[in-house]
Amino acid sequence: MVTTNATYATGTGLAIGLLKPGYIADISIFAASGHVDHEAVVEAELADTVLVLRGGVPMYGDADLVASAAFEAGSCEAFDVCDVQKRACLSELGNTVTIASLSAAIGTYYPLIQCGTPMLEPSCIPTRDEYPDGITVGDADGDGVDDATDNCASVFNPVRWLEDEQGDADSDGVGDVCDLCPLDNTDACVVPDANDFDNDGVANASDNCPYTDNPFQVDTDADGHGDVCDSCQAANPGPSPCPLAIPDIRDPSSLAYPGEGAQVSITDAYVTAVRAGMGSQGFYVQDDSLEAFSGIFIYTGNTVPTVQVGNRVSVQGTYTEYFGLAEIESTSITVDDNGTDLPFLPIAFADPSELATASATAEQWESMLVSVGAVSITTVNPDAPSDFDEFEVTGTLRVDDLIWDNAVGSGLGNACPLNTMFSEIIGIEGYSFNNFKLQPRFPEDFSIVGCTPYQ
């Protein structure tokens, strides 16, 4: 309850503070040891801490539990805590940090392990220097005001220095801190229930719409958000963003366009190409609508993507525009179907110029699987005198090695001569260095009539 109320106070209650699907939690589990409910936590001794999890990863707990196959706890040191074997996972603190080194570092201030009541244990009895006597026979709350004249004898409310008296806004003789109606000198006011914000009879911690009256708790998509406060028709538990169609993310004219920097979620997206091996890594996805703006790049950074072409995936992350290329910087990737056959063919363009930089419509096909037919090389090196292994074909469409050369041991270049013909080139419509480019993925993307442009 303390954690839950704190999240409401800080506005973080949609992501933390509850043990619900989709939420983020650091969890401590205690042995009951003869106690009931929260008493087990309040009265717990060191040996009663069974398990501590941070984001689902064990940090400390009973030795056998932490070492079990249920967790991938890595290197966790075993040690004795009040005659109970525990393990602590300290690897993130550095290879030289051990229980012994931690104990030595803080031992002069406070023991790392103290069975029973620790020495110099801080008191839980409230006290202040201004009221040195604390709680006495004649002052039950220790606020320096005798019970006989204290307008809240059991609640700490000292004389306020500005008014030189205890707070009592409605002058009814009952102090503000214990007055159910502090601004009304009657007891007839409606007192809000701090544990039921919407007064629907369901406690905040159990209410799937804590700020909206919904006593029946209807939740059609079973995502933990009640229907009356859930604008998303798809399931999005916890703080998960509502799934959007890829065109809604890509197309600024869409009414659902989230804007750069937004947390987004997509489902039923098919992997069309993978960049893995070196440099900035990731993969391209698109939906099966084949409509404009239905493809996007998923950026995984230094993490090698484990997906394959044809996989159907769900992705969550941050929508960004990296030098003009729309991306989702992934935080979560789920393979929903590990099939390796795409349910659609590349979108065929009879006129290659529709995909070239000068085209007004090229951007809408960005990151989508496309093809052009019956083209020939019109410029061997469009970046001369520099050379980035690109060549240009009919319609001033550049062909680039961005995807191809990210795989170690392969190479796509511009060694073929002018007028070399291709009956078809397949690839991802990419964008880099201010140009739209066709990016073949592997040898099968070329139907070659003349020279072979790859090693």
matplotlib code that plots the C-alpha trace (Angstrom):
import matplotlib.pyplot as plt

x = [0.0, 2.8, 4.4, 1.1, 0.2, 3.6, 3.2, -0.1, 1.5, 4.3, 2.2, 3.9, 1.1, 0.6, 4.1, 5.1, 3.7, 1.5, 2.1, 0.3, 1.3, 3.3, 4.4, 8.0, 8.8, 11.5, 10.1, 11.1, 9.6, 9.7, 9.2, 6.0, 7.8, 4.5, 3.4, 0.3, 0.1, 2.1, 3.2, 5.6, 7.4, 7.4, 8.7, 11.1, 14.7, 17.6, 17.3, 13.6, 14.3, 13.7, 14.2, 14.9, 14.2, 15.1, 13.2, 12.8, 16.5, 17.5, 19.8, 19.7, 17.9, 18.0, 21.0, 19.1, 16.4, 18.8, 20.8, 17.8, 17.2, 14.3, 16.7, 19.8, 21.5, 25.0, 27.8, 26.2, 28.3, 27.1, 27.4, 25.8, 23.2, 22.1, 22.6, 20.7, 22.6, 22.0, 23.4, 24.1, 24.6, 27.3, 28.8, 27.5, 29.5, 32.8, 34.8, 36.6, 33.5, 32.8, 30.7, 34.0, 35.0, 31.6, 31.6, 35.1, 34.1, 31.1, 31.9, 33.1, 29.8, 27.2, 27.5, 26.6, 25.0, 23.6, 21.5, 18.9, 18.6, 21.6, 23.8, 22.9, 19.6, 17.7, 14.5, 11.1, 9.7, 9.3, 11.4, 12.8, 15.4, 12.6, 10.7, 13.5, 11.2, 9.4, 6.4, 5.6, 2.8, 1.2, 2.0, 1.0, 2.1, 5.4, 4.6, 5.3, 1.7, 0.1, -2.7, -5.2, -4.8, -3.7, -6.4, -5.1, -3.8, -2.8, -1.4, 1.8, 0.9, 3.1, 2.5, 3.2, 5.7, 3.9, 0.6, 2.1, -0.7, -1.7, -3.5, -7.3, -8.6, -12.3, -11.8, -13.9, -11.4, -10.3, -6.8, -6.5, -4.4, -7.1, -10.2, -12.3, -13.6, -10.8, -12.4, -16.0, -16.8, -19.2, -18.6, -21.0, -18.5, -17.9, -14.5, -12.6, -11.4, -7.7, -7.8, -10.7, -10.2, -13.3, -15.5, -16.8, -16.2, -13.1, -9.8, -7.2, -4.7, -7.4, -9.2, -8.5, -9.6, -8.7, -9.8, -13.0, -16.2, -16.5, -17.8, -18.2, -14.5, -15.3, -12.1, -12.9, -9.3, -8.1, -5.1, -5.6, -7.1, -10.9, -13.0, -14.2, -10.6, -9.0, -8.9, -6.9, -8.9, -5.9, -4.5, -1.7, -0.9, 0.8, 2.6, 2.8, 1.8, -1.3, -0.3, -0.3, -0.4, 3.0, 1.5, 0.2, 3.8, 5.4, 2.9, 2.8, -0.6, -2.2, -4.5, -2.8, 0.7, 2.6, 5.4, 9.1, 10.3, 7.0, 6.9, 5.3, 4.2, 3.6, 2.3, 1.9, 5.0, 7.1, 10.9, 11.9, 15.7, 18.3, 21.4, 23.7, 27.4, 28.9, 28.1, 24.6, 22.5, 18.8, 16.1, 13.4, 9.7, 6.5, 2.9, 1.1, -1.1, 1.5, 0.1, 2.3, 4.3, 3.8, 7.5, 10.0, 13.6, 14.0, 17.3, 19.1, 22.4, 25.3, 22.9, 22.9, 19.3, 18.2, 15.2, 15.1, 13.4, 9.8, 9.5, 6.3, 7.2, 5.9, 8.1, 8.0, 10.4, 11.0, 10.0, 12.9, 14.0, 17.8, 19.0, 15.7, 15.3, 12.3, 13.3, 12.0, 14.8, 13.7, 13.3, 11.3, 11.1, 8.9, 8.8, 5.2, 5.7, 9.2, 8.2, 10.7, 8.4, 7.0, 3.3, 3.7, 6.0, 8.1, 6.1, 7.0, 7.7, 7.6, 9.2, 12.4, 12.3, 9.4, 11.9, 14.7, 15.7, 13.9, 10.6, 7.9, 6.5, 9.8, 9.5, 6.2, 8.0, 10.9, 12.0, 9.6, 10.5, 10.3, 11.6, 12.4, 12.7, 14.6, 17.2, 20.8, 23.7, 23.6, 26.2, 29.0, 30.0, 27.5, 29.7, 32.9, 35.6, 34.6, 33.6, 31.0, 30.3, 27.1, 25.9, 23.0, 20.5, 17.7, 15.6, 18.6, 17.9, 20.9, 21.7, 23.5, 25.3, 24.1, 22.3, 24.5, 27.9, 26.8, 27.3, 30.9, 32.6, 30.2, 30.5, 28.3, 30.1, 30.2, 32.7, 30.3, 30.6, 28.2, 25.1, 25.2, 21.7, 19.5, 16.1, 15.2, 16.6, 14.9, 15.7, 14.6, 13.9, 16.4, 17.4, 20.9, 23.1, 20.2, 19.4, 16.8, 18.4, 17.5, 19.3, 19.5, 19.9, 21.6, 22.5, 19.0, 17.8, 19.6, 18.4, 21.5, 21.8, 25.3, 28.1, 27.8, 28.0, 29.0, 31.7]
y = [0.0, 2.4, 1.8, 2.1, 5.4, 6.7, 6.0, 7.9, 10.8, 10.9, 10.2, 6.9, 4.6, 3.4, 1.8, 0.9, 0.1, -2.9, -6.6, -6.5, -7.7, -5.1, -3.2, -2.8, -3.9, -4.4, -7.1, -8.4, -11.6, -12.5, -15.7, -15.5, -16.9, -17.2, -13.7, -12.7, -10.4, -7.2, -8.1, -10.6, -7.6, -5.3, -8.0, -9.6, -10.3, -10.5, -14.3, -13.9, -12.2, -15.0, -13.2, -9.7, -9.1, -6.0, -5.9, -9.7, -10.3, -11.8, -9.7, -11.5, -14.3, -17.9, -19.6, -22.5, -20.3, -17.7, -20.6, -22.4, -22.9, -20.5, -17.6, -16.7, -15.1, -15.3, -15.1, -14.9, -15.3, -17.6, -16.6, -17.1, -14.7, -15.5, -19.3, -19.3, -19.7, -16.7, -15.6, -12.0, -11.1, -8.5, -8.8, -5.4, -3.7, -5.0, -8.2, -7.2, -6.6, -9.4, -9.7, -9.5, -6.2, -4.7, -5.6, -4.1, -0.9, -0.1, -2.1, 1.0, 2.7, 0.0, -3.8, -5.4, -8.3, -7.9, -10.7, -9.4, -5.7, -3.9, -1.7, 2.0, 1.2, 4.4, 5.0, 5.0, 7.4, 10.8, 13.5, 17.0, 19.1, 21.7, 19.2, 17.3, 15.7, 13.7, 11.6, 12.0, 11.1, 14.5, 14.8, 11.7, 12.9, 14.6, 17.9, 20.1, 20.8, 19.3, 16.9, 19.0, 22.0, 20.1, 20.3, 17.0, 15.2, 12.0, 13.5, 15.5, 19.1, 21.6, 25.3, 27.0, 29.8, 32.2, 32.1, 31.2, 28.6, 25.2, 25.1, 25.2, 26.9, 26.6, 27.5, 24.6, 23.5, 20.5, 20.8, 20.8, 17.6, 15.5, 17.4, 15.5, 18.9, 21.3, 24.2, 23.6, 23.8, 20.9, 17.2, 17.1, 17.5, 14.6, 13.2, 11.8, 8.2, 8.3, 4.5, 4.9, 8.0, 7.5, 6.3, 3.3, 0.8, -0.7, 0.2, 2.0, -0.8, -3.2, -0.7, -1.0, 2.7, 4.3, 7.8, 6.8, 5.3, 1.7, -0.6, -3.5, -3.4, -4.4, -5.0, -6.5, -6.9, -8.1, -5.8, -4.4, -1.1, -0.9, -0.2, 3.2, 4.5, 2.5, 4.3, 1.5, -1.3, -3.7, -5.1, -2.9, -3.9, -1.5, 1.4, -0.3, 2.0, 1.3, -0.6, 1.5, 0.6, 1.3, 4.0, 5.9, 6.1, 6.9, 9.3, 12.8, 13.4, 10.5, 11.6, 9.0, 10.2, 10.0, 12.5, 11.9, 10.7, 8.9, 5.4, 3.2, -0.4, -2.3, -5.9, -8.2, -6.8, -9.0, -8.9, -8.1, -7.6, -7.9, -5.7, -7.8, -8.2, -4.7, -1.1, 0.1, -3.0, -3.7, -5.0, -3.8, -4.6, -3.9, -5.0, -7.1, -4.3, -3.1, 0.4, 3.5, 4.2, 0.6, -0.1, 1.0, 0.2, -1.3, -0.1, -2.5, -0.6, -2.9, -5.8, -8.4, -8.9, -12.5, -12.3, -13.8, -12.6, -13.9, -13.7, -12.0, -9.8, -7.3, -4.4, -1.7, 1.3, 4.9, 6.4, 8.6, 10.1, 9.4, 11.8, 11.5, 7.7, 6.7, 4.2, 2.5, 2.2, -1.1, -1.8, -5.0, -7.5, -10.5, -13.1, -14.1, -16.5, -17.8, -18.6, -17.6, -17.1, -13.7, -13.6, -11.0, -10.2, -7.1, -4.1, -3.9, -0.5, -0.2, 3.2, 3.2, 7.0, 6.7, 5.4, 7.9, 10.9, 13.4, 11.6, 13.3, 9.9, 8.0, 8.6, 6.8, 3.6, 4.1, 0.8, -1.3, -4.3, -3.2, -4.2, -2.7, -4.4, -4.0, -1.4, -0.7, 1.1, 4.7, 6.1, 3.8, 6.0, 8.8, 10.0, 10.5, 11.4, 9.7, 6.1, 4.5, 1.4, 2.8, 2.8, 4.4, 2.7, 3.8, 6.6, 8.0, 5.3, 4.6, 1.0, 0.9, -1.8, -0.6, -3.9, -6.3, -5.2, -5.3, -9.1, -10.1, -11.6, -10.2, -7.3, -5.3, -2.7, -0.7, -2.7, -3.3, -1.1, 1.4, 0.0, -3.3, -4.7, -6.3, -7.9, -7.2, -5.8, -6.4, -4.6, -2.3, 1.4, 3.1, 6.6, 7.9, 10.9, 12.8, 10.2, 7.5, 4.2, 0.7, -1.7, -5.3, -7.9, -10.9, -12.4, -13.7, -10.0, -9.6, -11.1, -10.5, -10.1, -8.7, -8.2, -9.5, -6.5, -8.5, -10.8]
z = [0.0, 0.8, -2.6, -4.4, -2.7, -3.5, -7.2, -7.2, -5.5, -8.1, -11.1, -11.9, -11.0, -14.6, -14.7, -11.2, -7.7, -8.5, -9.2, -12.6, -16.1, -18.0, -14.8, -13.8, -10.2, -7.7, -5.5, -2.0, -0.7, 3.0, 5.0, 7.1, 10.2, 12.0, 11.1, 9.0, 5.9, 6.2, 9.7, 8.1, 6.4, 9.4, 11.8, 9.3, 10.4, 8.0, 7.6, 6.6, 3.3, 0.9, -2.4, -3.8, -7.5, -9.5, -12.8, -12.6, -11.9, -8.6, -6.5, -3.1, -1.3, -0.1, -1.7, -3.3, -4.7, -6.3, -7.8, -9.2, -12.9, -12.8, -12.8, -14.9, -11.9, -13.1, -10.5, -7.1, -3.9, -1.2, 2.5, 5.9, 7.3, 10.8, 10.2, 6.9, 3.6, 1.2, -2.1, -3.2, -6.9, -7.0, -10.5, -11.7, -8.9, -10.4, -10.4, -7.2, -5.1, -2.6, 0.6, 2.5, 0.8, 1.3, 5.0, 5.4, 3.6, 5.8, 9.0, 10.9, 10.2, 10.5, 10.3, 7.0, 8.9, 12.4, 13.8, 16.3, 17.2, 15.7, 17.8, 17.7, 16.0, 15.1, 17.0, 15.3, 17.9, 16.4, 18.0, 17.3, 19.0, 19.7, 21.8, 23.6, 26.1, 23.4, 24.4, 28.1, 30.4, 29.9, 26.2, 24.3, 20.9, 22.0, 20.3, 23.3, 24.0, 27.1, 26.4, 28.4, 25.9, 22.8, 20.1, 18.6, 21.6, 19.8, 16.6, 16.5, 15.7, 17.5, 17.9, 14.5, 14.8, 12.4, 14.3, 17.7, 18.1, 16.8, 13.4, 13.5, 10.4, 11.2, 14.9, 16.1, 18.7, 16.7, 15.2, 11.4, 11.4, 13.0, 11.8, 9.3, 8.1, 8.7, 6.8, 8.0, 11.7, 11.4, 10.7, 7.8, 4.9, 2.5, 3.3, 0.3, 0.6, -0.1, -0.8, -3.3, -5.4, -7.6, -4.7, -6.7, -3.9, -5.4, -3.7, -5.8, -5.7, -7.2, -9.4, -13.1, -13.5, -10.1, -11.2, -13.0, -11.4, -12.7, -9.9, -12.3, -13.5, -17.1, -19.0, -22.4, -23.6, -20.2, -20.2, -16.7, -18.0, -17.5, -20.6, -19.3, -19.1, -21.9, -25.3, -26.8, -28.4, -28.4, -25.2, -23.8, -20.2, -17.8, -19.4, -22.8, -25.6, -27.7, -30.8, -33.9, -37.6, -39.2, -41.5, -38.5, -37.2, -40.5, -42.1, -40.5, -42.0, -40.0, -37.2, -35.0, -35.8, -32.5, -33.2, -32.9, -29.5, -28.7, -27.2, -29.9, -30.3, -33.5, -34.1, -37.0, -38.8, -41.1, -41.2, -44.8, -44.3, -41.6, -41.0, -38.8, -38.5, -38.0, -37.3, -36.6, -36.7, -37.0, -39.3, -41.6, -41.2, -43.0, -42.7, -45.3, -46.5, -49.1, -48.6, -48.6, -45.4, -44.2, -43.6, -41.0, -39.7, -36.3, -34.8, -32.4, -32.1, -31.0, -30.4, -33.1, -34.2, -33.9, -36.2, -39.7, -42.9, -42.8, -39.1, -37.8, -34.9, -32.3, -31.4, -28.7, -28.6, -29.3, -32.7, -34.1, -37.3, -37.8, -40.4, -42.2, -41.8, -39.7, -37.0, -33.9, -31.3, -29.9, -26.2, -26.8, -29.7, -29.7, -32.5, -32.8, -35.7, -36.7, -40.3, -42.9, -45.9, -46.5, -47.2, -49.9, -52.9, -53.4, -54.7, -58.4, -59.9, -63.7, -63.5, -61.3, -61.1, -58.6, -56.1, -56.9, -54.8, -57.1, -56.8, -54.7, -53.6, -52.8, -49.1, -48.7, -49.9, -47.5, -45.7, -47.8, -50.0, -53.7, -57.1, -60.4, -63.8, -67.0, -65.9, -66.8, -65.2, -66.2, -63.8, -62.5, -59.6, -58.8, -55.9, -57.9, -57.1, -53.8, -54.1, -51.8, -53.9, -55.2, -58.8, -60.6, -62.9, -65.2, -63.7, -61.7, -59.0, -56.8, -55.8, -52.4, -50.4, -46.9, -46.1, -48.1, -46.8, -43.2, -43.5, -42.9, -46.0, -48.6, -51.0, -53.3, -55.4, -58.6, -60.6, -63.4, -66.5, -67.9, -69.6, -67.7, -67.7, -65.1, -65.7, -62.1, -58.9, -55.5, -52.3, -49.5, -50.4, -48.1, -47.3, -46.4, -47.1, -48.6, -51.2, -51.6, -52.7, -53.6, -51.1, -52.3, -49.5, -51.0, -54.4, -55.1, -55.3, -58.6, -61.9, -63.9, -67.7, -67.8, -65.2, -61.6, -59.2, -56.1, -54.9]

ax = plt.figure().add_subplot(projection="3d")
ax.plot(x, y, z, "-o")
ax.set_aspect("equal")
plt.show()
